[in-house]
């Protein structure tokens, strides 16, 4: 595993640093447990053969990831939501999610 620090942590206020580190630790623990529980031996991008992609737990597209995120938002599961946002950032390869904007705009029109 490589070490990547885009910012000098000494430049961050302790409250900010501790909040981010605690959240990141929580996400790592949650994802490790989910990996074991759901048989994700090849990582999150490769659901097990018996998985139903798009059902909320497993996804291959940004749109499916946003659907899973919305499900976890409704449940109030903060750590899961942080993880899904990280997955979405990785799937779309940028800091702006067109999929997120589209799905939430649709919700507001109903």
FISEPA-372712 format. One record per atom (N, C-alpha, C): residue number from 1; residue in one letter; atom name; x, y, z. Coordinates in Angstrom, 2 decimals. Layout:
<nodes>
node n NUM, res a, atom CA, c1 X, c2 Y, c3 Z
...
</nodes>
This chain:
<nodes>
node n 1, res x, atom N, c1 0.84, c2 -1.18, c3 0.00
node n 1, res x, atom CA, c1 0.00, c2 0.00, c3 0.00
node n 1, res x, atom C, c1 0.89, c2 1.25, c3 0.00
node n 2, res x, atom N, c1 0.56, c2 2.21, c3 -0.81
node n 2, res x, atom CA, c1 1.37, c2 3.42, c3 -0.87
node n 2, res x, atom C, c1 0.84, c2 4.47, c3 0.10
node n 3, res x, atom N, c1 1.72, c2 5.38, c3 0.45
node n 3, res x, atom CA, c1 1.35, c2 6.48, c3 1.34
node n 3, res x, atom C, c1 1.17, c2 7.73, c3 0.49
node n 4, res x, atom N, c1 0.03, c2 8.37, c3 0.65
node n 4, res x, atom CA, c1 -0.29, c2 9.55, c3 -0.15
node n 4, res x, atom C, c1 -0.81, c2 10.63, c3 0.77
node n 5, res x, atom N, c1 -0.10, c2 11.73, c3 0.87
node n 5, res x, atom CA, c1 -0.53, c2 12.85, c3 1.70
node n 5, res x, atom C, c1 -0.56, c2 14.11, c3 0.86
node n 6, res x, atom N, c1 -1.74, c2 14.52, c3 0.40
node n 6, res x, atom CA, c1 -1.84, c2 15.70, c3 -0.46
node n 6, res x, atom C, c1 -1.69, c2 17.02, c3 0.30
node n 7, res x, atom N, c1 -1.66, c2 16.94, c3 1.62
node n 7, res x, atom CA, c1 -1.56, c2 18.15, c3 2.43
node n 7, res x, atom C, c1 -0.67, c2 17.85, c3 3.64
node n 8, res x, atom N, c1 0.03, c2 18.84, c3 4.09
node n 8, res x, atom CA, c1 0.82, c2 18.71, c3 5.31
node n 8, res x, atom C, c1 -0.17, c2 18.72, c3 6.48
node n 9, res x, atom N, c1 -0.28, c2 17.59, c3 7.18
node n 9, res x, atom CA, c1 -1.28, c2 17.49, c3 8.25
node n 9, res x, atom C, c1 -1.03, c2 18.48, c3 9.37
node n 10, res x, atom N, c1 0.18, c2 18.98, c3 9.48
node n 10, res x, atom CA, c1 0.47, c2 19.99, c3 10.50
node n 10, res x, atom C, c1 -0.23, c2 21.31, c3 10.19
node n 11, res x, atom N, c1 -0.66, c2 21.49, c3 8.94
node n 11, res x, atom CA, c1 -1.39, c2 22.70, c3 8.55
node n 11, res x, atom C, c1 -2.87, c2 22.63, c3 8.91
node n 12, res x, atom N, c1 -3.34, c2 21.44, c3 9.30
node n 12, res x, atom CA, c1 -4.75, c2 21.27, c3 9.65
node n 12, res x, atom C, c1 -4.96, c2 21.47, c3 11.14
node n 13, res x, atom N, c1 -6.09, c2 22.05, c3 11.46
node n 13, res x, atom CA, c1 -6.47, c2 22.15, c3 12.87
node n 13, res x, atom C, c1 -6.69, c2 20.73, c3 13.40
node n 14, res x, atom N, c1 -6.37, c2 20.50, c3 14.66
node n 14, res x, atom CA, c1 -6.52, c2 19.16, c3 15.25
node n 14, res x, atom C, c1 -7.94, c2 18.63, c3 15.11
node n 15, res x, atom N, c1 -8.94, c2 19.49, c3 15.29
node n 15, res x, atom CA, c1 -10.34, c2 19.04, c3 15.16
node n 15, res x, atom C, c1 -10.61, c2 18.51, c3 13.76
node n 16, res x, atom N, c1 -10.12, c2 19.22, c3 12.75
node n 16, res x, atom CA, c1 -10.33, c2 18.81, c3 11.37
node n 16, res x, atom C, c1 -9.61, c2 17.49, c3 11.10
node n 17, res x, atom N, c1 -8.36, c2 17.42, c3 11.48
node n 17, res x, atom CA, c1 -7.58, c2 16.21, c3 11.28
node n 17, res x, atom C, c1 -8.24, c2 15.02, c3 11.97
node n 18, res x, atom N, c1 -8.62, c2 15.16, c3 13.22
node n 18, res x, atom CA, c1 -9.21, c2 14.05, c3 13.98
node n 18, res x, atom C, c1 -10.55, c2 13.61, c3 13.39
node n 19, res x, atom N, c1 -11.36, c2 14.57, c3 12.95
node n 19, res x, atom CA, c1 -12.64, c2 14.23, c3 12.33
node n 19, res x, atom C, c1 -12.44, c2 13.39, c3 11.08
node n 20, res x, atom N, c1 -11.52, c2 13.80, c3 10.23
node n 20, res x, atom CA, c1 -11.26, c2 13.09, c3 8.97
node n 20, res x, atom C, c1 -10.66, c2 11.71, c3 9.25
node n 21, res x, atom N, c1 -9.71, c2 11.64, c3 10.16
node n 21, res x, atom CA, c1 -9.07, c2 10.36, c3 10.46
node n 21, res x, atom C, c1 -10.06, c2 9.38, c3 11.07
node n 22, res x, atom N, c1 -10.89, c2 9.85, c3 12.00
node n 22, res x, atom CA, c1 -11.89, c2 8.95, c3 12.61
node n 22, res x, atom C, c1 -12.87, c2 8.44, c3 11.56
node n 23, res x, atom N, c1 -13.33, c2 9.33, c3 10.68
node n 23, res x, atom CA, c1 -14.27, c2 8.92, c3 9.64
node n 23, res x, atom C, c1 -13.60, c2 7.93, c3 8.68
node n 24, res x, atom N, c1 -12.38, c2 8.20, c3 8.28
node n 24, res x, atom CA, c1 -11.67, c2 7.30, c3 7.37
node n 24, res x, atom C, c1 -11.46, c2 5.93, c3 8.03
node n 25, res x, atom N, c1 -11.10, c2 5.93, c3 9.30
node n 25, res x, atom CA, c1 -10.93, c2 4.67, c3 10.04
node n 25, res x, atom C, c1 -12.24, c2 3.90, c3 10.08
node n 26, res x, atom N, c1 -13.34, c2 4.60, c3 10.34
node n 26, res x, atom CA, c1 -14.66, c2 3.95, c3 10.40
node n 26, res x, atom C, c1 -15.03, c2 3.34, c3 9.04
node n 27, res x, atom N, c1 -14.74, c2 4.07, c3 7.97
node n 27, res x, atom CA, c1 -15.04, c2 3.58, c3 6.62
node n 27, res x, atom C, c1 -14.20, c2 2.33, c3 6.33
node n 28, res x, atom N, c1 -12.93, c2 2.37, c3 6.67
node n 28, res x, atom CA, c1 -12.06, c2 1.21, c3 6.42
node n 28, res x, atom C, c1 -12.55, c2 -0.03, c3 7.18
node n 29, res x, atom N, c1 -12.94, c2 0.14, c3 8.44
node n 29, res x, atom CA, c1 -13.44, c2 -0.99, c3 9.22
node n 29, res x, atom C, c1 -14.73, c2 -1.53, c3 8.60
node n 30, res x, atom N, c1 -15.65, c2 -0.62, c3 8.26
node n 30, res x, atom CA, c1 -16.93, c2 -1.01, c3 7.67
node n 30, res x, atom C, c1 -16.71, c2 -1.77, c3 6.35
node n 31, res x, atom N, c1 -15.83, c2 -1.26, c3 5.50
node n 31, res x, atom CA, c1 -15.60, c2 -1.89, c3 4.21
node n 31, res x, atom C, c1 -14.87, c2 -3.23, c3 4.35
node n 32, res x, atom N, c1 -13.98, c2 -3.32, c3 5.29
node n 32, res x, atom CA, c1 -13.30, c2 -4.60, c3 5.53
node n 32, res x, atom C, c1 -14.32, c2 -5.65, c3 5.97
node n 33, res x, atom N, c1 -15.21, c2 -5.27, c3 6.90
node n 33, res x, atom CA, c1 -16.24, c2 -6.20, c3 7.36
node n 33, res x, atom C, c1 -17.20, c2 -6.59, c3 6.23
node n 34, res x, atom N, c1 -17.57, c2 -5.63, c3 5.40
node n 34, res x, atom CA, c1 -18.46, c2 -5.91, c3 4.26
node n 34, res x, atom C, c1 -17.77, c2 -6.81, c3 3.25
node n 35, res x, atom N, c1 -16.48, c2 -6.59, c3 3.05
node n 35, res x, atom CA, c1 -15.71, c2 -7.40, c3 2.12
node n 35, res x, atom C, c1 -15.74, c2 -8.87, c3 2.54
node n 36, res x, atom N, c1 -15.55, c2 -9.10, c3 3.83
node n 36, res x, atom CA, c1 -15.58, c2 -10.46, c3 4.36
node n 36, res x, atom C, c1 -17.00, c2 -11.03, c3 4.30
node n 37, res x, atom N, c1 -17.97, c2 -10.26, c3 4.78
node n 37, res x, atom CA, c1 -19.36, c2 -10.72, c3 4.85
node n 37, res x, atom C, c1 -19.94, c2 -11.08, c3 3.49
node n 38, res x, atom N, c1 -19.61, c2 -10.28, c3 2.48
node n 38, res x, atom CA, c1 -20.23, c2 -10.45, c3 1.16
node n 38, res x, atom C, c1 -19.32, c2 -11.15, c3 0.15
node n 39, res x, atom N, c1 -18.19, c2 -11.64, c3 0.59
node n 39, res x, atom CA, c1 -17.31, c2 -12.40, c3 -0.30
node n 39, res x, atom C, c1 -16.66, c2 -11.58, c3 -1.40
node n 40, res x, atom N, c1 -16.33, c2 -10.36, c3 -1.10
node n 40, res x, atom CA, c1 -15.71, c2 -9.50, c3 -2.11
node n 40, res x, atom C, c1 -14.20, c2 -9.72, c3 -2.14
node n 41, res x, atom N, c1 -13.81, c2 -10.92, c3 -2.52
node n 41, res x, atom CA, c1 -12.41, c2 -11.30, c3 -2.50
node n 41, res x, atom C, c1 -11.58, c2 -10.58, c3 -3.55
node n 42, res x, atom N, c1 -12.24, c2 -10.05, c3 -4.58
node n 42, res x, atom CA, c1 -11.53, c2 -9.32, c3 -5.63
node n 42, res x, atom C, c1 -11.74, c2 -7.82, c3 -5.52
node n 43, res x, atom N, c1 -12.31, c2 -7.35, c3 -4.41
node n 43, res x, atom CA, c1 -12.54, c2 -5.92, c3 -4.22
node n 43, res x, atom C, c1 -13.95, c2 -5.51, c3 -4.60
node n 44, res x, atom N, c1 -14.28, c2 -4.28, c3 -4.32
node n 44, res x, atom CA, c1 -15.65, c2 -3.79, c3 -4.49
node n 44, res x, atom C, c1 -16.09, c2 -3.72, c3 -5.95
node n 45, res x, atom N, c1 -15.17, c2 -3.61, c3 -6.87
node n 45, res x, atom CA, c1 -15.54, c2 -3.53, c3 -8.30
node n 45, res x, atom C, c1 -16.01, c2 -4.86, c3 -8.87
node n 46, res x, atom N, c1 -15.77, c2 -5.95, c3 -8.14
node n 46, res x, atom CA, c1 -16.08, c2 -7.27, c3 -8.67
node n 46, res x, atom C, c1 -17.00, c2 -8.03, c3 -7.72
node n 47, res x, atom N, c1 -18.30, c2 -7.86, c3 -7.86
node n 47, res x, atom CA, c1 -19.26, c2 -8.57, c3 -7.01
node n 47, res x, atom C, c1 -19.12, c2 -10.08, c3 -7.17
node n 48, res x, atom N, c1 -19.49, c2 -10.82, c3 -6.12
node n 48, res x, atom CA, c1 -19.44, c2 -12.28, c3 -6.23
node n 48, res x, atom C, c1 -20.38, c2 -12.76, c3 -7.35
node n 49, res x, atom N, c1 -20.14, c2 -13.94, c3 -7.89
node n 49, res x, atom CA, c1 -20.94, c2 -14.45, c3 -9.03
node n 49, res x, atom C, c1 -22.44, c2 -14.49, c3 -8.77
node n 50, res x, atom N, c1 -22.86, c2 -14.71, c3 -7.54
node n 50, res x, atom CA, c1 -24.29, c2 -14.82, c3 -7.25
node n 50, res x, atom C, c1 -24.94, c2 -13.48, c3 -6.90
node n 51, res x, atom N, c1 -24.21, c2 -12.39, c3 -7.03
node n 51, res x, atom CA, c1 -24.72, c2 -11.07, c3 -6.65
node n 51, res x, atom C, c1 -25.68, c2 -10.52, c3 -7.69
node n 52, res x, atom N, c1 -26.64, c2 -9.75, c3 -7.21
node n 52, res x, atom CA, c1 -27.55, c2 -9.04, c3 -8.09
node n 52, res x, atom C, c1 -27.06, c2 -7.61, c3 -8.21
node n 53, res x, atom N, c1 -26.41, c2 -7.29, c3 -9.31
node n 53, res x, atom CA, c1 -25.87, c2 -5.96, c3 -9.53
node n 53, res x, atom C, c1 -27.02, c2 -4.98, c3 -9.68
node n 54, res x, atom N, c1 -26.88, c2 -3.81, c3 -9.05
node n 54, res x, atom CA, c1 -27.90, c2 -2.79, c3 -9.14
node n 54, res x, atom C, c1 -28.94, c2 -2.85, c3 -8.04
node n 55, res x, atom N, c1 -28.86, c2 -3.86, c3 -7.18
node n 55, res x, atom CA, c1 -29.85, c2 -4.00, c3 -6.11
node n 55, res x, atom C, c1 -29.51, c2 -3.14, c3 -4.89
node n 56, res x, atom N, c1 -28.42, c2 -2.40, c3 -4.95
node n 56, res x, atom CA, c1 -28.09, c2 -1.50, c3 -3.86
node n 56, res x, atom C, c1 -26.83, c2 -1.86, c3 -3.12
node n 57, res x, atom N, c1 -26.49, c2 -3.12, c3 -3.07
node n 57, res x, atom CA, c1 -25.26, c2 -3.53, c3 -2.39
node n 57, res x, atom C, c1 -24.11, c2 -3.62, c3 -3.39
node n 58, res x, atom N, c1 -24.40, c2 -4.09, c3 -4.58
node n 58, res x, atom CA, c1 -23.38, c2 -4.25, c3 -5.62
node n 58, res x, atom C, c1 -23.74, c2 -3.36, c3 -6.80
node n 59, res x, atom N, c1 -22.74, c2 -2.74, c3 -7.39
node n 59, res x, atom CA, c1 -23.00, c2 -1.81, c3 -8.49
node n 59, res x, atom C, c1 -21.78, c2 -1.74, c3 -9.40
node n 60, res x, atom N, c1 -22.02, c2 -1.40, c3 -10.64
node n 60, res x, atom CA, c1 -20.93, c2 -1.25, c3 -11.61
node n 60, res x, atom C, c1 -20.93, c2 0.12, c3 -12.27
node n 61, res x, atom N, c1 -22.00, c2 0.88, c3 -12.08
node n 61, res x, atom CA, c1 -22.10, c2 2.18, c3 -12.74
node n 61, res x, atom C, c1 -22.30, c2 3.28, c3 -11.71
node n 62, res x, atom N, c1 -21.98, c2 4.52, c3 -12.06
node n 62, res x, atom CA, c1 -22.24, c2 5.63, c3 -11.15
node n 62, res x, atom C, c1 -23.72, c2 5.74, c3 -10.77
node n 63, res x, atom N, c1 -24.61, c2 5.48, c3 -11.73
node n 63, res x, atom CA, c1 -26.04, c2 5.58, c3 -11.45
node n 63, res x, atom C, c1 -26.47, c2 4.56, c3 -10.39
node n 64, res x, atom N, c1 -25.95, c2 3.33, c3 -10.50
node n 64, res x, atom CA, c1 -26.27, c2 2.31, c3 -9.50
node n 64, res x, atom C, c1 -25.67, c2 2.66, c3 -8.14
node n 65, res x, atom N, c1 -24.50, c2 3.28, c3 -8.16
node n 65, res x, atom CA, c1 -23.86, c2 3.70, c3 -6.92
node n 65, res x, atom C, c1 -24.70, c2 4.78, c3 -6.23
node n 66, res x, atom N, c1 -25.21, c2 5.73, c3 -7.00
node n 66, res x, atom CA, c1 -26.07, c2 6.78, c3 -6.43
node n 66, res x, atom C, c1 -27.35, c2 6.18, c3 -5.86
node n 67, res x, atom N, c1 -27.90, c2 5.19, c3 -6.54
node n 67, res x, atom CA, c1 -29.09, c2 4.51, c3 -6.02
node n 67, res x, atom C, c1 -28.79, c2 3.88, c3 -4.67
node n 68, res x, atom N, c1 -27.64, c2 3.22, c3 -4.56
node n 68, res x, atom CA, c1 -27.23, c2 2.62, c3 -3.28
node n 68, res x, atom C, c1 -27.00, c2 3.71, c3 -2.22
node n 69, res x, atom N, c1 -26.39, c2 4.81, c3 -2.61
node n 69, res x, atom CA, c1 -26.17, c2 5.92, c3 -1.70
node n 69, res x, atom C, c1 -27.49, c2 6.44, c3 -1.15
node n 70, res x, atom N, c1 -28.47, c2 6.63, c3 -2.04
node n 70, res x, atom CA, c1 -29.77, c2 7.15, c3 -1.61
node n 70, res x, atom C, c1 -30.44, c2 6.20, c3 -0.62
node n 71, res x, atom N, c1 -30.31, c2 4.91, c3 -0.85
node n 71, res x, atom CA, c1 -30.87, c2 3.92, c3 0.07
node n 71, res x, atom C, c1 -30.27, c2 4.07, c3 1.46
node n 72, res x, atom N, c1 -28.96, c2 4.26, c3 1.51
node n 72, res x, atom CA, c1 -28.28, c2 4.39, c3 2.80
node n 72, res x, atom C, c1 -28.52, c2 5.76, c3 3.44
node n 73, res x, atom N, c1 -28.73, c2 6.79, c3 2.63
node n 73, res x, atom CA, c1 -29.12, c2 8.09, c3 3.18
node n 73, res x, atom C, c1 -30.46, c2 7.98, c3 3.89
node n 74, res x, atom N, c1 -31.40, c2 7.29, c3 3.25
node n 74, res x, atom CA, c1 -32.73, c2 7.11, c3 3.85
node n 74, res x, atom C, c1 -32.67, c2 6.35, c3 5.16
node n 75, res x, atom N, c1 -31.70, c2 5.44, c3 5.28
node n 75, res x, atom CA, c1 -31.52, c2 4.67, c3 6.51
node n 75, res x, atom C, c1 -30.74, c2 5.45, c3 7.56
node n 76, res x, atom N, c1 -30.09, c2 6.55, c3 7.16
node n 76, res x, atom CA, c1 -29.29, c2 7.35, c3 8.08
node n 76, res x, atom C, c1 -27.93, c2 6.76, c3 8.38
node n 77, res x, atom N, c1 -27.43, c2 5.91, c3 7.50
node n 77, res x, atom CA, c1 -26.15, c2 5.22, c3 7.71
node n 77, res x, atom C, c1 -24.99, c2 6.07, c3 7.17
node n 78, res x, atom N, c1 -24.44, c2 6.91, c3 8.04
node n 78, res x, atom CA, c1 -23.43, c2 7.89, c3 7.65
node n 78, res x, atom C, c1 -22.18, c2 7.24, c3 7.08
node n 79, res x, atom N, c1 -21.64, c2 6.24, c3 7.76
node n 79, res x, atom CA, c1 -20.39, c2 5.63, c3 7.29
node n 79, res x, atom C, c1 -20.58, c2 5.00, c3 5.91
node n 80, res x, atom N, c1 -21.70, c2 4.31, c3 5.70
node n 80, res x, atom CA, c1 -21.98, c2 3.73, c3 4.38
node n 80, res x, atom C, c1 -22.07, c2 4.84, c3 3.33
node n 81, res x, atom N, c1 -22.69, c2 5.95, c3 3.67
node n 81, res x, atom CA, c1 -22.83, c2 7.05, c3 2.71
node n 81, res x, atom C, c1 -21.47, c2 7.62, c3 2.33
node n 82, res x, atom N, c1 -20.59, c2 7.78, c3 3.32
node n 82, res x, atom CA, c1 -19.24, c2 8.27, c3 3.02
node n 82, res x, atom C, c1 -18.56, c2 7.31, c3 2.05
node n 83, res x, atom N, c1 -18.69, c2 6.01, c3 2.30
node n 83, res x, atom CA, c1 -18.06, c2 5.01, c3 1.43
node n 83, res x, atom C, c1 -18.63, c2 5.10, c3 0.01
node n 84, res x, atom N, c1 -19.96, c2 5.19, c3 -0.11
node n 84, res x, atom CA, c1 -20.55, c2 5.26, c3 -1.45
node n 84, res x, atom C, c1 -20.11, c2 6.52, c3 -2.19
node n 85, res x, atom N, c1 -19.95, c2 7.62, c3 -1.48
node n 85, res x, atom CA, c1 -19.45, c2 8.84, c3 -2.12
node n 85, res x, atom C, c1 -18.01, c2 8.65, c3 -2.60
node n 86, res x, atom N, c1 -17.22, c2 7.92, c3 -1.82
node n 86, res x, atom CA, c1 -15.85, c2 7.63, c3 -2.26
node n 86, res x, atom C, c1 -15.85, c2 6.75, c3 -3.51
node n 87, res x, atom N, c1 -16.72, c2 5.72, c3 -3.52
node n 87, res x, atom CA, c1 -16.84, c2 4.85, c3 -4.68
node n 87, res x, atom C, c1 -17.28, c2 5.67, c3 -5.90
node n 88, res x, atom N, c1 -18.24, c2 6.55, c3 -5.70
node n 88, res x, atom CA, c1 -18.75, c2 7.36, c3 -6.80
node n 88, res x, atom C, c1 -17.66, c2 8.25, c3 -7.38
node n 89, res x, atom N, c1 -16.89, c2 8.87, c3 -6.51
node n 89, res x, atom CA, c1 -15.76, c2 9.71, c3 -6.97
node n 89, res x, atom C, c1 -14.81, c2 8.88, c3 -7.82
node n 90, res x, atom N, c1 -14.54, c2 7.66, c3 -7.39
node n 90, res x, atom CA, c1 -13.64, c2 6.79, c3 -8.13
node n 90, res x, atom C, c1 -14.26, c2 6.34, c3 -9.46
node n 91, res x, atom N, c1 -15.54, c2 5.99, c3 -9.45
node n 91, res x, atom CA, c1 -16.22, c2 5.55, c3 -10.68
node n 91, res x, atom C, c1 -16.26, c2 6.66, c3 -11.73
node n 92, res x, atom N, c1 -16.54, c2 7.89, c3 -11.28
node n 92, res x, atom CA, c1 -16.66, c2 8.99, c3 -12.25
node n 92, res x, atom C, c1 -15.32, c2 9.67, c3 -12.53
node n 93, res x, atom N, c1 -14.33, c2 9.39, c3 -11.68
node n 93, res x, atom CA, c1 -12.98, c2 9.90, c3 -11.94
node n 93, res x, atom C, c1 -12.81, c2 11.40, c3 -11.80
node n 94, res x, atom N, c1 -13.67, c2 12.01, c3 -11.00
node n 94, res x, atom CA, c1 -13.55, c2 13.46, c3 -10.81
node n 94, res x, atom C, c1 -14.23, c2 13.88, c3 -9.51
node n 95, res x, atom N, c1 -14.21, c2 15.17, c3 -9.24
node n 95, res x, atom CA, c1 -14.80, c2 15.69, c3 -8.01
node n 95, res x, atom C, c1 -16.24, c2 16.18, c3 -8.20
node n 96, res x, atom N, c1 -16.78, c2 15.99, c3 -9.38
node n 96, res x, atom CA, c1 -18.16, c2 16.40, c3 -9.67
node n 96, res x, atom C, c1 -18.91, c2 15.19, c3 -10.22
node n 97, res x, atom N, c1 -20.09, c2 14.94, c3 -9.68
node n 97, res x, atom CA, c1 -20.86, c2 13.78, c3 -10.12
node n 97, res x, atom C, c1 -22.12, c2 14.20, c3 -10.86
node n 98, res x, atom N, c1 -22.10, c2 13.98, c3 -12.14
node n 98, res x, atom CA, c1 -23.29, c2 14.24, c3 -12.96
node n 98, res x, atom C, c1 -24.43, c2 13.30, c3 -12.55
node n 99, res x, atom N, c1 -24.08, c2 12.05, c3 -12.21
node n 99, res x, atom CA, c1 -25.09, c2 11.07, c3 -11.79
node n 99, res x, atom C, c1 -25.80, c2 11.51, c3 -10.52
node n 100, res x, atom N, c1 -25.06, c2 12.04, c3 -9.59
node n 100, res x, atom CA, c1 -25.63, c2 12.51, c3 -8.33
node n 100, res x, atom C, c1 -26.57, c2 13.68, c3 -8.58
node n 101, res x, atom N, c1 -26.14, c2 14.62, c3 -9.37
node n 101, res x, atom CA, c1 -26.96, c2 15.79, c3 -9.69
node n 101, res x, atom C, c1 -28.25, c2 15.36, c3 -10.38
node n 102, res x, atom N, c1 -28.14, c2 14.49, c3 -11.38
node n 102, res x, atom CA, c1 -29.33, c2 14.05, c3 -12.13
node n 102, res x, atom C, c1 -30.34, c2 13.36, c3 -11.23
node n 103, res x, atom N, c1 -29.90, c2 12.43, c3 -10.39
node n 103, res x, atom CA, c1 -30.84, c2 11.67, c3 -9.57
node n 103, res x, atom C, c1 -31.48, c2 12.53, c3 -8.49
node n 104, res x, atom N, c1 -30.74, c2 13.46, c3 -7.92
node n 104, res x, atom CA, c1 -31.35, c2 14.30, c3 -6.90
node n 104, res x, atom C, c1 -32.24, c2 15.38, c3 -7.49
node n 105, res x, atom N, c1 -31.95, c2 15.83, c3 -8.70
node n 105, res x, atom CA, c1 -32.85, c2 16.77, c3 -9.39
node n 105, res x, atom C, c1 -34.17, c2 16.09, c3 -9.69
node n 106, res x, atom N, c1 -34.10, c2 14.82, c3 -10.11
node n 106, res x, atom CA, c1 -35.33, c2 14.07, c3 -10.39
node n 106, res x, atom C, c1 -36.19, c2 13.94, c3 -9.14
node n 107, res x, atom N, c1 -35.56, c2 13.70, c3 -7.99
node n 107, res x, atom CA, c1 -36.31, c2 13.58, c3 -6.73
node n 107, res x, atom C, c1 -37.02, c2 14.87, c3 -6.38
node n 108, res x, atom N, c1 -36.39, c2 16.00, c3 -6.65
node n 108, res x, atom CA, c1 -36.97, c2 17.29, c3 -6.28
node n 108, res x, atom C, c1 -38.12, c2 17.71, c3 -7.19
node n 109, res x, atom N, c1 -38.25, c2 17.11, c3 -8.36
node n 109, res x, atom CA, c1 -39.32, c2 17.46, c3 -9.29
node n 109, res x, atom C, c1 -40.59, c2 16.71, c3 -8.99
node n 110, res x, atom N, c1 -40.50, c2 15.64, c3 -8.23
node n 110, res x, atom CA, c1 -41.68, c2 14.82, c3 -7.96
node n 110, res x, atom C, c1 -42.54, c2 15.43, c3 -6.88
</nodes>
